Amino acid sequence: MEENLDPKIKKDEKLVERNLRPQSLAEFIGQNKLKEQLDIFLRAAKERKEALDHILFYGPPGLGKTTLAFLMAKEMGVTIKITSGPALTRAGDLASILSAMKKGGVLFIDEVHRLNKIVEETLYAAMEDFALDIVLGKGPSARSVRLNLEKFTVVGATTRIGLISGPMRDRFGYVQQLDFYEDDSLTEIVSRTADVLGVKVDLGAAVEIAKRARGTPRIANRLLRRVRDYAQINNDGLITINEAREALEMLGVDELGLSEADRKYLDVVKKNYGGGPVGVENIAAALTEDVGTITDVYEPYLMKKGLVKRTPRGRVVV
């Protein structure tokens, strides 16, 4: 029989999760060029007392696209609604959300590349004209009614910008890529997260965790939690560089940040296909993974590290 968690524990966990997110754009660590640009756009829009232009963020998962959307809404002093491409299955779903948007509000659409065609075409007019054309009735008696909307901002996030249609991309006034983080930024993130969690971590340990976090804050925070568990059992909770290395080795995360899954990918291409070239479909089949997972999760970091190349004939291990 499943036991219910104490409501106080649930509340404390939610509070910790909220505190892990930066509370202002100035507190957001990394992506300095992007932050500088956003700060200008936000200040200009506030001075004009207008809604922000529509914004599209793209890049690998875990780099802060959702966090940035929350921060922009907070900086503008407006409400934010959260949804995702797969959740908007009908035009009526979108109309319901948009008709309830308040002036200047932010609509964050995660996985925006997965919007179906009808919903996407409905969104075009809403983003451009801030209006929805609704058809009432059926057959010869059907009539179209235009519903005017408050001016709002769509913030889209995607890991696969190539799957977004040209007309959809053109509706966004600002399109920006989020890149992997440098180790010094990740070290700062690990130290900040440790403070929020009430964990004691040496600078050397924070650096070690950052080096193995694949350039991704989400992974850095996840590794810190697991290292915290290890140190709690083996060193009274203090995280030193030795505890960090031992815990990360136990988790199968090597000095390059490669996981067991990454090493399997490299082994498959090397041993089964002589180092390549080999098609991504064959790699996915050998690893029993989805092609999207291979291209969106495995390969970006392997390519950044110079371990894999994409060629016209397929993938090649360098």
PyMOL commands that set and color helices and strands:
alter all, ss='L'
color gray80, all
select helices_A, chain A and resi 7-20+25-27+32-48+65-76+85-87+91-99+112-114+117-129+139-141+161-163+166-170+183-197+203-211+217-234+241-250+260-273+280-287+291-304
alter helices_A, ss='H'
color red, helices_A
select strands_A, chain A and resi 55-58+80-84+106-110+131-136+143-148+153-158+174-177+308-311+314-317
alter strands_A, ss='S'
color yellow, strands_A
deselect
rebuild
show_as cartoon
